[in-house]
Amino acid sequence: MKIMAARIAAEGESYTTSLFLWKDIYDSTTDPQVKANALRHLELLQVKEDCSQLDAVADEYAKRYGKRPARVSDLVQAGLIRGIPRDPKGFAYVLGQDGKAELNLDSPLLERELLFDRYKKVTP
């Protein structure tokens, strides 16, 4: 039931609740497969939070300079962040064509994110 509740919370955009539930699952299970699944979800939730924060900083950049930044390094040069943030696997985040933060194409988390997104679209 905890896993179902965590998924529902994530799909309903309740990241705090989903994070709490997946952390509880990770901490309380002895099943290695459940633990690995919980870790994958925790990493992807961290990615969503990181991207949300980077998008907020990019919005601030756009207010100051009248355009969205082309690269994350633009945010560093503007003094809005201290360094290039990295995903849980250590890959630097990038800004997509729309100026929104996203996973680096080299990050193994990108494949997981795409799989989870595809899974959400086919399950009611």
Phi, psi and omega per residue, in radians:
M1 nan -0.633 -3.139
K2 -1.066 -0.701 -3.118
I3 -1.124 -0.753 3.116
M4 -1.094 -0.751 3.135
A5 -1.105 -0.702 3.133
A6 -1.126 -0.717 3.118
R7 -1.145 -0.767 -3.140
I8 -1.078 -0.740 3.127
A9 -1.088 -0.715 -3.136
A10 -1.165 -0.751 -3.131
E11 -1.177 -0.516 3.122
G12 -1.498 0.196 3.103
E13 1.169 0.359 3.077
S14 -1.667 1.323 -3.028
Y15 -1.138 -0.626 -3.137
T16 -1.109 -0.796 3.123
T17 -1.140 -0.798 3.139
S18 -1.073 -0.755 3.109
L19 -1.039 -0.800 3.122
F20 -1.039 -0.803 -3.086
L21 -1.189 -0.773 3.120
W22 -1.138 -0.638 3.096
K23 -1.121 -0.726 3.108
D24 -1.100 -0.745 3.104
I25 -1.084 -0.805 -3.136
Y26 -1.040 -0.776 -3.088
D27 -1.273 -0.508 -2.993
S28 -1.721 -0.298 -3.073
T29 -1.499 2.630 3.005
T30 -1.907 -0.103 3.126
D31 -1.353 2.058 -3.087
P32 -1.065 -0.595 3.133
Q33 -1.219 -0.706 3.111
V34 -1.165 -0.708 3.127
K35 -1.083 -0.775 3.130
A36 -1.116 -0.712 3.109
N37 -1.100 -0.767 3.127
A38 -1.097 -0.725 3.125
L39 -1.084 -0.733 3.100
R40 -1.035 -0.769 3.129
H41 -1.151 -0.705 3.117
L42 -1.085 -0.728 3.123
E43 -1.109 -0.761 -3.131
L44 -1.207 -0.591 3.053
L45 -1.139 -0.669 3.087
Q46 -1.108 -0.700 3.105
V47 -1.046 -0.810 -3.136
K48 -1.069 -0.719 3.131
E49 -1.167 -0.798 3.131
D50 -1.041 -0.797 -3.133
C51 -1.127 -0.659 3.106
S52 -1.089 -0.760 3.124
Q53 -1.169 -0.720 3.102
L54 -1.123 -0.669 3.098
D55 -1.096 -0.660 3.111
A56 -1.141 -0.703 3.103
V57 -1.181 -0.682 3.097
A58 -1.124 -0.611 3.064
D59 -1.098 -0.727 3.103
E60 -1.109 -0.726 3.076
Y61 -1.011 -0.793 -3.130
A62 -1.088 -0.639 3.093
K63 -1.136 -0.706 -3.109
R64 -1.279 -0.716 -2.973
Y65 -1.939 -0.026 3.085
G66 1.330 0.154 3.090
K67 -2.726 2.734 3.107
R68 -1.320 2.621 3.112
P69 -1.182 2.598 3.120
A70 -1.504 -0.506 -3.094
R71 -2.429 2.743 3.088
V72 -1.095 -0.566 3.130
S73 -1.075 -0.441 3.059
D74 -1.087 -0.623 3.122
L75 -1.193 -0.633 3.096
V76 -1.176 -0.820 -3.114
Q77 -1.109 -0.527 3.122
A78 -1.410 -0.077 3.137
G79 1.344 0.310 -3.120
L80 -1.510 -0.424 3.023
I81 -2.421 2.769 -3.046
R82 -1.439 -0.543 -3.103
G83 -2.773 3.112 -3.134
I84 -1.337 2.030 3.127
P85 -1.224 2.625 -3.099
R86 -2.149 2.623 3.114
D87 -1.307 3.043 -3.102
P88 -1.048 -0.309 3.090
K89 -1.672 0.021 3.060
G90 1.643 0.120 3.131
F91 -1.610 2.417 -3.116
A92 -1.172 2.434 3.016
Y93 -1.245 2.702 3.100
V94 -2.250 2.914 3.020
L95 -1.796 2.310 -3.138
G96 -1.368 -3.077 -3.138
Q97 -1.010 -0.570 -3.128
D98 -1.484 0.042 3.136
G99 1.415 0.153 3.132
K100 -1.652 2.549 3.141
A101 -1.202 2.485 3.114
E102 -2.704 3.005 3.121
L103 -1.241 2.571 3.028
N104 -1.118 2.460 3.136
L105 -1.045 -0.403 3.138
D106 -1.470 -0.210 -3.072
S107 -1.250 2.290 3.068
P108 -1.129 -0.306 3.122
L109 -1.248 -0.397 -3.138
L110 -1.082 -0.759 3.120
E111 -1.098 -0.737 3.103
R112 -1.085 -0.761 -3.136
E113 -1.070 -0.774 3.132
L114 -1.124 -0.688 3.101
L115 -1.124 -0.776 3.128
F116 -1.126 -0.702 3.112
D117 -1.116 -0.737 3.122
R118 -1.123 -0.720 3.138
Y119 -1.080 -0.736 -3.127
K120 -1.124 -0.558 -3.109
K121 -1.300 -0.482 -3.086
V122 -1.699 -0.203 3.110
T123 -1.823 2.365 -3.131
P124 -1.244 nan nan
